[in-house]
Amino acid sequence: MYRSHTCGELRVAHVGSSVTLSGWVQRIRNLGAMTFIDLRDRYGITQVVIDESCPSPVKEMVKELGREYVIQISGEVVERASKNSKLPTGDIEVRANMIKVLNASDIPPFTIEDDTDGGDELRMKFRYLDLRRNPVKNALLLRHRMAQEVRKYLDMQGFIEVETPFLIKSTPEGARDFVVPSRIHPGEFYALPQSPQTFKQLLMVAGFDKYFQIVKCFRDEDLRADRQPEFTQIDCEMSFVERDDVLNTFEGLIKHLFANVKGINFTEPFQRMPYSLAMEKYGSDKPDLRFGMEFVELSSIVKGKGFKVFDDAEYVGAICANGCAGYTRKQLDELTEFVKRPQVGASGLVYIRFADDGIKSTVDKFYSPDDLMAIANAMGAKQGDLILILAGPKKKTLSALCELRLEMGNRLGLRSKEVFVPLWVVDFPLLEWDDEAQRFFAMHHPFTSPNPEDIHLFKTDPGRIRANAYDLVINGVEIGGGSIRIFDRELQQAMFDALGFTKEEAEKQFGFLLNAFRYGAPPHGGIAFGFDRLCSLFGGSDSIRDYIAFPKNNAGRDVMIDSPSTISQQQLDELSIQIKKNN
C-alpha cells in the first residue's frame, strides 16, 4: 500500500494514528537536530518531522532527498507545537519512522510554488511541472467541477449527451478550417469541426429533442488571450422552442453554475439589450455593464461652431467620467496618447472639465461657457466630472469610445472581478457586407433564422434583416451565442441566395442538411458556450490558458511536445502531398 491517507486529509482527530503518505517533496528545512519536509500531493501538504527520536535509517535517508523527489513515508500523527493556520493540515505533523524514495528528481527548471520564478514560455515547455502548482491545479479542479455541474443541470432538464464526429466536411464560411488529408482517398480532405452545428441540427431532425455535448472545436485563426486553436464548447440544441424558451433554459444553467460553484445567486432575470442599442450606447456587441459611462451623441449640439474637427465629423460622441475633473495635464495627455494608439485609432481627444472654478475645455476658442454648459447638461455631468469627446467616422469612433470607456473603467477601479453582470444581446444583424468580397456574409452562420418580421427584406434590403440570434455577455466577455435555426428548406435556400451561393454550391456543401429538411424538421434552436472562457471568468483570469491542461502558446505552438512539426517524406507520399519548397 503506497498510502493510507492523502497529504490533505489528516487532522487533529488522527493524532496517535499510524499513517503512510506518498507524494512530492515540496521543501526541506534542516534545523540541525530536526528536519522538516513539506510533502505534497494533489490534495494538499502535510509536514513531516524527522527528529532525534526517529530511527537512524530515516535520519540518513533524509540527507539524500531533494525538491520534487517522489517519496513514501510512514509514521505517527502528532499535534504540532507551532500550528500553521494557513494549511488545512496545519494542526498536525507526521513523525517519520520510515522514508522510501520512489523516484528521484532532477532540479526543476523553476520552483514549484504559487509565486514561481518561471516565465510563461518556460512553464509551457514544462507544463507537467507547472500543473503541480496550486494556481494551475486549482484552475483545472474548477473546470472539472463546472463540467460536472453543467452535466447535472442539463440532465435534470432532460438533455441527452451525444458525441458527434471530429472528421467532417470542410466549409468556406466562418473561420479557417484545420484540414486532415485522407490517405485512402488521395487529394481529398476531412476538416476538424469549428462546431458541431449541422450535426446537432440533424439530431433535432432525428427527434432527439434536447441535445448537449461538452466538445472540442477547432479554428485556424489568429490567437489572443481568450482564443486557442482548439477549445471547448458546451454545445446545446432544443426542438419545438422559440427564442425565450432557449434563453430561459440556459439562463437557468448560468444561474445554476453561479449558485453551485461561486455561491452567487441571481434572483432577477438577466437584462436583454438589442444589438443596435449596445452599439449606440457602448460601441460594442459585448458591453461591460459593471459600470455606466454610456455614450452620448453630441453631433447636433457641437456642430456649426467653427470647430472643423466636429463640423466635418460623421459622428461626435462622449463619455462622462464622474469625479475626474481634477485629472492632471499628464493624465489627460496619457489618455490622448491612449486613444491615438493604432489599436484604438482615434485622431485626438477633446475634454471638458466641470471644475469648482468653472467649466473649461480644450476648445474654449470655439465654444462659449454657455455652449460648454449645454454639452455638460446633455451629458448629465455635474460639478467635478470630466467629459471626454471623440469625433470621426461613426463606426470607427464608436469603437474608439468603447476602448476609452473600458480604459477609464480600469483606471477608476470599476471592473471588479468579484462583480458579475450578465446580459443577453439580441436582434443581431443577420448579414454583414464585405467590401473586399463584394457580398454578404452570415454574421453568425448560414443556418441562423431571420426575424420573421424581416423575411420580406431578403428581396429588397438584406442588410436590414435582423437575426433571431442572441449572445450571453458577462462583464464584457462573450460567453455564449446561438440562434433559432432555419428549418424550412425554402427559407434556407433564400439565405444561401443572399450569401451568393449558387444552388449547385449550396447542394455540394450542405445538401445533406437541405435533404434532411425534406423529412419533417421540427422548429429548433440552440446555443454554444465557450467553456474555457466561462471557467476563466469564474476563476478571475483574463486568459483561458490556465484552464486548459495542455494549451498552445500565442503562436499556436505546443512548446512542450514541439508541435506543429514536420512529418517524414514517407508519410507525405502516403498522403499524396507535395511540399512546395522556397527557392
VMD Tcl script that draws the C-alpha trace (Angstrom):
set ca {
  {0.00 0.00 0.00}
  {1.56 3.28 -1.12}
  {-0.59 5.41 1.17}
  {-3.26 5.16 3.82}
  {-4.21 8.85 3.59}
  {-3.63 11.80 1.26}
  {-1.46 14.79 2.12}
  {-4.51 17.00 2.60}
  {-6.53 14.67 4.79}
  {-5.00 14.46 8.28}
  {-6.44 16.47 11.18}
  {-6.19 16.57 15.00}
  {-8.63 13.66 15.17}
  {-5.91 11.47 13.57}
  {-3.35 12.20 16.34}
  {-1.87 8.92 17.56}
  {-2.63 7.10 14.30}
  {-0.01 5.32 12.23}
  {-0.21 6.51 8.63}
  {1.52 6.11 5.29}
  {1.75 9.03 2.86}
  {3.17 9.33 -0.65}
  {3.89 12.47 -2.62}
  {6.44 15.01 -3.80}
  {8.96 16.85 -1.66}
  {7.87 20.47 -1.75}
  {10.51 21.80 0.63}
  {13.14 20.56 3.12}
  {14.14 22.62 6.16}
  {17.14 21.32 8.07}
  {17.32 22.88 11.54}
  {20.14 20.70 12.85}
  {18.50 18.47 15.44}
  {15.27 18.47 13.46}
  {14.43 18.30 9.77}
  {11.04 19.21 8.32}
  {9.72 18.00 4.96}
  {6.67 19.52 3.30}
  {5.14 16.57 1.47}
  {2.73 17.49 -1.33}
  {0.16 15.66 -3.42}
  {-2.93 16.80 -5.31}
  {-4.91 17.12 -2.08}
  {-2.57 19.32 -0.05}
  {0.60 19.47 2.04}
  {1.50 17.60 5.23}
  {4.53 18.48 7.33}
  {6.78 15.54 8.12}
  {9.24 15.83 11.00}
  {12.47 13.85 11.49}
  {13.94 14.37 14.97}
  {16.31 12.60 17.38}
  {13.65 10.02 18.25}
  {13.39 8.80 14.64}
  {15.23 5.63 13.54}
  {18.78 6.15 12.23}
  {17.97 4.89 8.68}
  {15.33 7.62 8.43}
  {17.79 10.31 9.56}
  {20.30 9.07 6.98}
  {17.74 8.79 4.18}
  {16.57 12.38 4.58}
  {20.06 13.59 3.65}
  {19.58 12.14 0.15}
  {16.32 13.91 -0.61}
  {15.82 16.88 -2.90}
  {12.94 19.00 -4.20}
  {10.33 17.10 -6.20}
  {11.59 13.67 -5.14}
  {8.70 11.21 -5.04}
  {8.78 9.55 -1.62}
  {6.76 7.36 0.68}
  {6.79 7.93 4.42}
  {5.25 6.11 7.37}
  {4.94 7.43 10.86}
  {2.76 8.63 13.71}
  {0.46 11.65 13.54}
  {1.33 14.10 16.31}
  {-0.07 17.51 17.23}
  {2.13 20.40 16.16}
  {3.55 22.66 18.82}
  {3.66 25.56 16.37}
  {0.48 25.39 14.31}
  {0.07 26.76 10.78}
  {-3.39 28.29 10.30}
  {-2.76 28.70 6.56}
  {-2.82 24.93 5.97}
  {-5.84 22.65 6.49}
  {-3.33 20.14 7.90}
  {-1.56 22.81 9.94}
  {-2.54 21.44 13.35}
  {-0.63 18.17 12.91}
  {2.58 16.68 11.56}
  {3.82 13.16 10.95}
  {6.88 11.93 12.86}
  {8.53 9.62 10.34}
  {9.71 6.11 11.18}
  {10.22 5.12 7.51}
  {11.17 7.00 4.36}
  {11.45 5.39 0.95}
  {12.46 7.11 -2.28}
  {10.05 6.02 -5.01}
  {11.69 8.19 -7.66}
  {14.43 10.79 -7.62}
  {14.09 14.11 -9.43}
  {16.41 16.46 -11.26}
  {16.39 20.05 -10.05}
  {13.25 21.59 -11.68}
  {13.81 24.43 -14.19}
  {11.63 26.65 -11.98}
  {10.35 26.46 -8.42}
  {7.08 24.58 -7.97}
  {5.42 27.26 -5.87}
  {2.39 29.52 -6.19}
  {4.61 32.53 -6.99}
  {7.07 30.78 -9.27}
  {10.20 32.21 -10.87}
  {9.34 30.61 -14.23}
  {8.21 32.75 -17.18}
  {5.28 31.78 -19.42}
  {7.32 30.12 -22.14}
  {9.42 28.09 -19.68}
  {6.34 26.94 -17.80}
  {4.63 25.98 -21.06}
  {7.67 23.90 -22.05}
  {7.48 22.05 -18.74}
  {3.71 22.16 -18.41}
  {3.59 18.89 -16.45}
  {5.60 20.66 -13.74}
  {3.51 23.83 -13.98}
  {0.42 21.69 -13.35}
  {1.84 20.81 -9.92}
  {1.48 24.44 -8.82}
  {-1.65 25.26 -6.81}
  {-2.99 28.08 -9.05}
  {-2.96 25.87 -12.15}
  {-4.10 22.75 -10.32}
  {-6.99 24.69 -8.75}
  {-7.96 26.11 -12.15}
  {-8.36 22.60 -13.52}
  {-10.26 21.49 -10.43}
  {-12.61 24.43 -11.01}
  {-13.01 23.32 -14.63}
  {-13.84 19.79 -13.52}
  {-16.43 20.99 -11.02}
  {-18.08 23.25 -13.58}
  {-18.27 20.41 -16.11}
  {-19.99 18.22 -13.53}
  {-22.49 20.96 -12.67}
  {-23.22 21.55 -16.38}
  {-23.98 17.86 -16.86}
  {-26.05 17.74 -13.67}
  {-28.24 20.70 -14.67}
  {-28.75 19.64 -18.29}
  {-29.53 16.07 -17.26}
  {-32.19 17.42 -14.87}
  {-33.64 19.38 -17.81}
  {-33.94 16.24 -19.95}
  {-30.95 16.80 -22.26}
  {-29.12 13.86 -23.81}
  {-25.33 13.93 -24.25}
  {-24.41 12.78 -27.77}
  {-20.95 12.68 -29.36}
  {-20.61 13.99 -32.91}
  {-17.79 13.32 -35.43}
  {-14.40 15.05 -35.42}
  {-13.60 14.22 -39.06}
  {-16.13 16.17 -41.11}
  {-16.56 18.15 -44.33}
  {-14.78 21.46 -44.84}
  {-16.93 24.56 -45.44}
  {-15.68 28.01 -46.53}
  {-17.96 30.06 -44.25}
  {-16.63 31.34 -40.90}
  {-13.07 30.90 -39.67}
  {-10.46 28.78 -41.42}
  {-10.72 25.03 -41.01}
  {-7.96 22.74 -39.86}
  {-7.87 20.14 -42.63}
  {-6.84 16.48 -42.41}
  {-5.65 14.70 -45.58}
  {-7.17 11.32 -46.35}
  {-4.68 8.54 -47.16}
  {-7.23 6.19 -48.69}
  {-8.87 8.98 -50.72}
  {-5.88 10.81 -52.28}
  {-6.46 14.51 -52.86}
  {-9.46 14.62 -50.51}
  {-9.58 16.10 -47.04}
  {-11.53 15.99 -43.83}
  {-11.88 19.09 -41.66}
  {-11.88 19.31 -37.88}
  {-15.17 20.83 -36.68}
  {-15.39 24.53 -35.83}
  {-18.57 23.46 -34.05}
  {-20.99 20.52 -34.30}
  {-23.58 22.88 -35.80}
  {-25.00 20.80 -38.63}
  {-24.86 17.55 -36.65}
  {-26.85 18.94 -33.75}
  {-29.46 20.19 -36.20}
  {-29.61 16.72 -37.73}
  {-30.14 15.31 -34.23}
  {-33.20 17.55 -33.97}
  {-34.45 16.20 -37.31}
  {-33.84 12.74 -35.82}
  {-36.19 13.58 -32.96}
  {-33.71 13.73 -30.06}
  {-35.40 16.93 -28.88}
  {-32.75 18.07 -26.35}
  {-29.05 17.53 -27.06}
  {-25.85 18.68 -25.41}
  {-22.15 17.95 -25.62}
  {-19.04 19.31 -23.91}
  {-16.98 19.14 -27.07}
  {-13.62 20.09 -28.56}
  {-13.76 22.51 -31.50}
  {-11.02 23.76 -33.81}
  {-10.43 27.05 -35.63}
  {-7.33 28.02 -37.57}
  {-7.35 31.70 -36.64}
  {-5.10 34.34 -35.12}
  {-4.71 33.85 -31.40}
  {-5.38 36.09 -28.41}
  {-5.53 35.55 -24.65}
  {-9.11 34.27 -24.90}
  {-8.54 32.11 -28.00}
  {-6.84 28.80 -28.72}
  {-6.72 26.76 -31.96}
  {-8.57 24.03 -30.06}
  {-11.14 24.97 -27.45}
  {-14.15 23.50 -25.68}
  {-17.82 24.36 -26.08}
  {-20.92 23.49 -24.12}
  {-22.93 22.78 -27.25}
  {-26.74 22.56 -26.95}
  {-29.84 22.29 -29.13}
  {-33.59 22.06 -28.44}
  {-36.65 21.28 -30.55}
  {-40.08 22.94 -30.54}
  {-38.75 26.14 -28.99}
  {-38.85 29.87 -29.57}
  {-36.18 32.35 -28.51}
  {-37.49 32.85 -24.97}
  {-37.53 29.11 -24.34}
  {-33.82 28.87 -25.16}
  {-32.88 31.99 -23.18}
  {-34.81 30.91 -20.10}
  {-33.35 27.39 -20.15}
  {-29.74 28.50 -20.45}
  {-30.11 31.49 -18.18}
  {-31.08 28.78 -15.71}
  {-27.83 26.93 -16.48}
  {-25.70 30.02 -15.80}
  {-27.60 30.78 -12.59}
  {-27.10 27.15 -11.52}
  {-23.33 27.43 -12.11}
  {-23.02 30.70 -10.22}
  {-25.05 29.37 -7.29}
  {-23.30 26.00 -7.01}
  {-19.73 26.99 -7.92}
  {-19.43 30.64 -6.83}
  {-22.15 30.83 -4.18}
  {-23.72 33.78 -6.04}
  {-27.49 33.83 -6.50}
  {-29.11 35.88 -9.27}
  {-32.74 36.48 -8.32}
  {-33.66 38.80 -11.19}
  {-33.88 37.86 -14.88}
  {-30.83 38.78 -16.94}
  {-31.15 42.08 -18.80}
  {-31.80 41.91 -22.55}
  {-30.50 44.55 -24.95}
  {-30.87 44.89 -28.75}
  {-27.61 44.83 -30.71}
  {-28.36 48.29 -32.13}
  {-28.66 49.81 -28.64}
  {-25.50 48.07 -27.42}
  {-23.54 49.56 -30.32}
  {-25.05 53.03 -29.89}
  {-24.54 53.22 -26.11}
  {-21.34 51.18 -25.66}
  {-19.76 50.77 -29.12}
  {-19.64 47.00 -28.63}
  {-21.85 43.95 -29.04}
  {-20.44 42.71 -25.72}
  {-20.73 45.71 -23.39}
  {-19.37 45.60 -19.85}
  {-22.27 46.70 -17.63}
  {-20.39 46.66 -14.34}
  {-20.29 50.44 -14.70}
  {-22.14 53.19 -16.56}
  {-20.42 55.80 -18.73}
  {-22.85 55.34 -21.61}
  {-22.09 57.20 -24.84}
  {-23.97 60.37 -25.64}
  {-24.03 61.62 -29.22}
  {-23.26 65.34 -29.34}
  {-23.29 65.93 -33.11}
  {-26.37 68.15 -33.14}
  {-25.08 70.22 -30.20}
  {-21.45 70.82 -31.18}
  {-21.64 71.30 -34.93}
  {-21.81 74.71 -36.60}
  {-19.49 76.47 -34.16}
  {-16.49 76.71 -36.49}
  {-14.52 73.81 -34.98}
  {-13.64 71.88 -38.13}
  {-12.91 68.57 -36.34}
  {-16.52 68.44 -35.12}
  {-18.13 70.15 -38.11}
  {-16.66 67.65 -40.59}
  {-17.22 64.55 -38.45}
  {-19.89 61.97 -39.24}
  {-20.25 61.32 -35.51}
  {-19.31 63.15 -32.31}
  {-19.73 61.21 -29.09}
  {-18.63 61.45 -25.48}
  {-18.46 59.75 -22.10}
  {-18.64 61.37 -18.67}
  {-16.08 60.26 -16.07}
  {-17.55 61.06 -12.68}
  {-15.23 62.87 -10.27}
  {-12.34 63.17 -12.72}
  {-12.29 66.93 -13.33}
  {-9.14 67.10 -11.23}
  {-7.13 65.00 -13.67}
  {-3.68 66.49 -14.21}
  {-2.34 67.54 -17.59}
  {-0.12 64.46 -17.51}
  {-3.12 62.17 -17.00}
  {-5.04 63.85 -19.82}
  {-2.02 63.58 -22.12}
  {-1.83 59.86 -21.29}
  {-5.49 59.47 -22.31}
  {-4.84 61.38 -25.53}
  {-1.92 59.09 -26.37}
  {-4.09 56.09 -25.48}
  {-6.84 56.94 -27.97}
  {-4.24 57.68 -30.69}
  {-2.72 54.19 -30.44}
  {-3.21 52.18 -33.67}
  {-5.32 49.60 -31.79}
  {-7.77 52.36 -30.81}
  {-7.49 54.56 -33.89}
  {-8.78 58.00 -32.82}
  {-7.08 61.12 -34.20}
  {-7.30 63.05 -30.93}
  {-9.23 63.74 -27.73}
  {-11.25 66.76 -26.63}
  {-12.05 67.18 -22.93}
  {-14.24 69.44 -20.85}
  {-13.59 69.92 -17.12}
  {-16.61 70.77 -14.97}
  {-14.42 72.03 -12.14}
  {-15.05 74.10 -8.98}
  {-13.75 77.24 -10.67}
  {-15.94 76.89 -13.74}
  {-16.25 74.86 -16.89}
  {-13.19 74.73 -19.15}
  {-12.21 72.92 -22.30}
  {-9.50 72.39 -24.90}
  {-11.87 74.04 -27.40}
  {-12.69 77.24 -25.46}
  {-11.77 79.19 -28.58}
  {-14.86 77.85 -30.39}
  {-17.34 77.28 -27.57}
  {-18.63 79.81 -25.03}
  {-19.24 78.86 -21.37}
  {-22.95 78.57 -22.24}
  {-22.11 76.20 -25.13}
  {-19.97 74.07 -22.82}
  {-22.71 74.01 -20.19}
  {-25.17 72.82 -22.84}
  {-22.80 69.94 -23.57}
  {-22.47 69.20 -19.84}
  {-26.26 69.17 -19.47}
  {-26.61 66.78 -22.42}
  {-24.08 64.51 -20.74}
  {-25.79 64.68 -17.36}
  {-22.48 65.93 -15.96}
  {-22.18 67.58 -12.55}
  {-19.51 69.62 -10.87}
  {-16.32 67.57 -10.52}
  {-16.88 65.49 -13.68}
  {-14.73 65.17 -16.78}
  {-16.24 64.89 -20.28}
  {-14.15 63.06 -22.92}
  {-15.14 63.59 -26.57}
  {-14.12 61.78 -29.78}
  {-15.14 62.55 -33.35}
  {-14.82 60.94 -36.77}
  {-16.43 58.20 -38.90}
  {-19.24 56.71 -36.83}
  {-18.23 53.04 -36.75}
  {-14.58 53.80 -36.03}
  {-15.39 56.44 -33.40}
  {-17.84 54.18 -31.56}
  {-15.11 51.53 -31.40}
  {-12.56 54.04 -30.09}
  {-15.03 55.36 -27.49}
  {-15.56 51.78 -26.38}
  {-11.84 51.33 -25.74}
  {-11.67 54.69 -23.94}
  {-14.64 53.75 -21.75}
  {-13.04 50.45 -20.75}
  {-9.74 52.20 -20.04}
  {-11.48 54.68 -17.76}
  {-13.33 51.80 -16.09}
  {-9.97 50.19 -15.34}
  {-8.41 53.44 -14.09}
  {-11.33 54.12 -11.78}
  {-11.47 50.55 -10.42}
  {-14.96 49.94 -11.79}
  {-14.28 46.49 -13.28}
  {-14.01 44.29 -10.21}
  {-13.53 40.57 -10.93}
  {-15.82 39.86 -7.96}
  {-18.82 41.57 -9.60}
  {-20.77 39.81 -12.38}
  {-23.36 41.49 -14.62}
  {-24.90 39.14 -17.21}
  {-26.61 40.46 -20.33}
  {-28.41 38.92 -23.30}
  {-27.64 40.83 -26.52}
  {-30.39 40.10 -29.06}
  {-31.54 41.07 -32.56}
  {-28.16 40.98 -34.28}
  {-27.96 41.76 -37.99}
  {-28.40 38.55 -39.97}
  {-25.83 39.54 -42.61}
  {-22.79 41.80 -42.86}
  {-21.40 43.23 -46.08}
  {-17.78 42.64 -47.07}
  {-16.45 45.37 -49.37}
  {-13.49 43.30 -50.50}
  {-15.53 40.23 -51.43}
  {-18.47 42.38 -52.59}
  {-21.01 40.10 -50.96}
  {-22.83 39.42 -47.72}
  {-21.55 37.01 -45.08}
  {-23.58 35.46 -42.28}
  {-22.89 37.34 -39.04}
  {-23.31 34.11 -37.07}
  {-23.67 31.21 -39.52}
  {-25.81 30.35 -42.55}
  {-28.37 28.39 -40.50}
  {-29.48 31.32 -38.33}
  {-33.15 32.14 -38.76}
  {-34.13 35.71 -39.66}
  {-36.60 37.60 -37.53}
  {-39.98 36.59 -39.02}
  {-40.91 40.29 -39.39}
  {-37.91 40.86 -41.66}
  {-38.11 37.89 -44.05}
  {-39.60 40.08 -46.81}
  {-36.35 42.11 -46.86}
  {-34.42 39.25 -48.49}
  {-35.59 40.59 -51.87}
  {-35.23 44.31 -51.20}
  {-32.72 45.11 -48.44}
  {-30.96 42.04 -46.97}
  {-28.60 44.18 -44.87}
  {-31.51 45.33 -42.69}
  {-32.66 41.83 -41.73}
  {-32.41 41.11 -38.02}
  {-31.33 37.66 -36.94}
  {-33.25 35.60 -34.41}
  {-29.92 35.32 -32.61}
  {-28.61 36.03 -29.14}
  {-25.32 36.23 -27.22}
  {-24.77 35.93 -23.49}
  {-22.29 38.56 -22.31}
  {-20.85 38.73 -18.79}
  {-18.54 41.60 -17.79}
  {-17.75 42.49 -21.39}
  {-16.91 38.92 -22.41}
  {-18.99 36.94 -24.89}
  {-19.65 33.71 -23.00}
  {-22.01 32.08 -25.46}
  {-24.09 32.61 -28.54}
  {-26.82 30.93 -30.51}
  {-29.95 31.35 -32.53}
  {-33.24 29.94 -33.59}
  {-32.40 27.90 -36.69}
  {-33.84 27.80 -40.16}
  {-35.78 24.57 -40.50}
  {-37.60 25.28 -43.76}
  {-35.82 24.23 -46.98}
  {-37.07 27.23 -48.99}
  {-36.03 29.75 -46.34}
  {-32.63 28.07 -46.09}
  {-32.26 28.40 -49.85}
  {-33.16 32.11 -49.61}
  {-30.39 32.51 -47.06}
  {-27.89 30.77 -49.36}
  {-29.01 33.05 -52.20}
  {-28.36 36.14 -50.05}
  {-24.87 34.78 -49.30}
  {-24.16 34.44 -53.02}
  {-24.25 30.64 -53.15}
  {-25.41 29.08 -56.37}
  {-27.82 26.19 -55.97}
  {-25.03 23.85 -57.04}
  {-22.63 25.23 -54.40}
  {-25.27 25.03 -51.69}
  {-26.10 21.47 -52.69}
  {-22.45 20.43 -52.74}
  {-21.65 21.86 -49.30}
  {-24.92 21.50 -47.42}
  {-27.02 19.15 -49.50}
  {-27.16 16.62 -46.65}
  {-28.82 19.22 -44.39}
  {-31.19 20.55 -47.04}
  {-32.15 16.97 -47.85}
  {-32.85 16.26 -44.18}
  {-35.25 19.22 -44.07}
  {-37.44 17.34 -46.55}
  {-38.26 14.75 -43.90}
  {-40.03 16.72 -41.21}
  {-37.53 19.03 -39.48}
  {-39.01 20.48 -36.25}
  {-38.64 24.13 -35.22}
  {-35.40 24.23 -33.24}
  {-32.73 26.47 -31.75}
  {-29.73 26.31 -29.55}
  {-26.64 27.87 -28.09}
  {-22.96 27.15 -27.51}
  {-20.98 28.45 -24.55}
  {-17.23 28.90 -24.58}
  {-16.40 26.56 -21.70}
  {-12.78 27.74 -21.39}
  {-13.91 31.39 -21.22}
  {-16.59 30.53 -18.67}
  {-14.00 28.82 -16.48}
  {-11.57 31.75 -16.70}
  {-14.40 34.17 -15.84}
  {-15.29 32.13 -12.75}
  {-11.61 31.87 -11.85}
  {-10.97 35.61 -12.20}
  {-8.44 35.35 -15.05}
  {-8.10 37.25 -18.33}
  {-6.58 34.22 -20.07}
  {-8.10 30.84 -20.81}
  {-4.73 29.08 -20.94}
  {-4.53 28.25 -17.23}
  {-7.89 26.47 -17.52}
  {-6.66 24.15 -20.28}
  {-4.39 21.29 -19.20}
  {-2.03 21.50 -22.19}
  {-2.61 24.77 -24.07}
  {-0.83 26.27 -27.08}
  {1.18 29.48 -26.82}
  {0.35 32.77 -28.56}
  {1.91 31.45 -31.78}
  {-0.32 28.37 -31.75}
  {2.59 26.09 -30.79}
  {2.80 23.42 -28.13}
  {6.37 24.08 -26.99}
  {6.26 21.08 -24.67}
  {5.92 18.47 -27.43}
  {7.20 20.79 -30.21}
  {4.04 20.81 -32.28}
  {3.24 21.51 -35.10}
  {6.24 19.73 -36.59}
  {7.34 18.31 -39.91}
  {6.48 14.74 -40.89}
  {8.53 12.23 -42.84}
  {8.65 12.09 -46.63}
  {7.15 8.61 -46.42}
  {4.09 9.97 -44.63}
  {3.79 12.79 -47.18}
  {3.99 10.27 -50.04}
  {1.30 8.11 -48.45}
  {-0.96 11.18 -48.26}
  {-0.15 12.25 -51.85}
  {1.09 15.62 -50.55}
  {3.89 17.60 -52.14}
  {5.53 20.38 -50.10}
  {6.32 23.47 -52.13}
  {9.90 24.46 -51.38}
  {11.02 28.08 -51.33}
  {13.86 28.97 -53.69}
}
mol new
graphics top color blue
foreach p $ca { graphics top sphere $p radius 0.5 }
foreach p [lrange $ca 0 end-1] q [lrange $ca 1 end] { graphics top cylinder $p $q radius 0.2 }
display resetview
